[in-house]
């Protein structure tokens, strides 16, 4: 059993009328338990080129359905104006500018059960040269989602 802890700290002295100091920490556990930690982690990195389309960064798998999963994605680019779009099922989750990252819970449920890309996490570069995107999936399943295949 692995113990994996995620933490975030947000601070600002001038965003609000008072200082902001927010901190949260959680341990990542298997589904419906507080005793068994997540046992699998798959990581990768890909160069994202401006092509006019998105591609699967992390494909949903029917074998990973209803498993506890957390996803980390970071844009490792250093040019401030360069960003990538992160989307799922044709819905944009957000933009990750140079140095930005995200960490979200994810249900890799594949609605059609046919690896049809409905809940794949996709990435698209709209500006700049190739942008390096780093990603990881922390999960309880041994099925791997990471193959960086295109649609």
N, C-alpha and C positions, 0 to 999 in steps of 0.2 A: 504494500500500500504506500503510495506516495502522498506527501503532504505538500500542497501547492497553495500559496497565499497570494492574493491580488490586493494591491493597495493603490489608493489615489489620494493626493493632497492638493487642494486648490487654495491659494492665498492671493489676496490683493489688498493693498492699502488705499486704493482710490477708485475702485469699481462702484462701490456703494457709499452711502453716507457714513457707515461704520466700516471698520476693517473686516475683511472676509477671511475666515480660516475654517476650511471644511476638510475633514479627513474621514476616510472610510477604508475598512479592511475586511476581507472575507476569505474564508478557506473554501477551496473548490472541492465539493464532495460528489460522489456518485449519486444517481437519482434516488430521491426519497430517503436519504440517510445522512447522519452527521457523524458517522463512524468510519466510513470507507472513503479514502481520498481517490481522486481521479488517477487512473493507472496508465494512460496513454498520452503521448504528446508527439505531434508531427509538425515539423517546421520546414520552411522553405523561403526562397528568395527568387524574384523574377524581375527581369528588365521589361518595363512596359513602354512600348513605342506608340507614338501617335499614329493611329491607323484608321480612325473614323469609326471604330467599333469596339465593343467590349469583349472580354473573354473570361472564361471561368477561372477564377483564382482558386476557389474552394468549391468543388462540385458536391451537391447533395447526393447522398447514397441511400437507397432503400434499406440497406443493412444497418444504417446508423440511425434509423428512425426512432424517435422518442428516447434517444440516449442523451445524457447530460453532455453538453459541449459548450465551450467558450472559445471565441475567436479573437486573436490579436492581429492587427494589421498596422503597419507603419510605412509611411513614405520617407525613404531615406535620402531623398534628393536634398540638395543644399541651396538651390536657387529658389528664393522666396515665392516667386510668382508661379512656379510649376506645381500643378496639382493633379491628382487622380480622382476620378469619381468612383465611389463604391456603391454598388446596387445589388438588389435581390429581387427577382421576379419582376423586372422592369420598373422597379421603384428605387429611386436614388436614396440611399441612406445618408450620404454626405460627401463632402469634398475633403480630401486629406492633402493639405499643402505641405511643402517641404518641412520635414521634421515632425509633422503631425502624426498621431497614432490613435487607434481606437481599440477598445476591448469590450466585447458584447457577449451575452449568452445567445446561443443559436440552437434552434431545432432544425436539424438537417433533414427533416421530413421531406420526402419526395412525393408530392401529392398523387402523381400518376403511378408511383411504384415502378417506373420504367426508366429511371435515370434521365428524365426529360428536361432537366435543367430548371425546373420551376423555382426551386429554392437555392440554386447555386449562388454563391457570393461572387460577383463579377467586378472587374476593375477595368477602367478605361482612362487613358491619358489623352488630354485635349490640347495641352501646350508643352513645349520644351522637348528636349531630346529624350533618349531612353531614361526612364525613371525607375530606380530600384525600389521595389516594394517587398517588404519582409512580412512574413505571416506565420502564424502558428495556430494549431487547433489542439486544445486540451480536452480530453474526452475519457469516457469510461469504456468505450468500445475498442476492439482491436482492428475494426475496419478502418482503412485509411481513406481520407477524403482528398488528399493532396496529390494531384497529378498535373495541375496547371494546364489542363487541356482547353482548347478553344471550342466554341460552340459549333 
